[in-house]
Amino acid sequence: MIRLTDENWERIRKHFPEENIPEGRPGSKPIPTRKVLEAVLWPTYGPDCPVVVVHRASQPAELVRRGTVATIADPVEEAGLRQAAVVLVGRALTEATDSAAGESWLYSADRPRT
């Protein structure tokens, strides 16, 4: 979860003016993916930070899109994602493994399981 600072909220406010809030309804209209990236993710994480977007997680129609903060908007928009999705952001999501880190002892075949 991102904890937004006052500075983050100020960035968001300029991208999402008050007219985005429908009259008589709580909440707001859908916000374009690119605007969220520009307002929060890009300045907070940087353009090369890994992102995974999961729509309908654990359901037969699950859809997963991977990219970086700089590249994820296109695959999300091309997939037509307009509803809620889980968005994971962070360096731990990289697909590259650190060979110096070694394998997890928890899952190692050498670990005794008694």
Secondary structure, DSSP 8 states (H G I E B T S, - for coil): -----HHHHHHHHHHS-GGGS-TT-SS-----HHHHIIIIIHHHH-TTSEEEEEESTTSTT-EEEEEETTTTHHHHHHTT--S--EEEESGGG-S---TTT---STT-TTS---
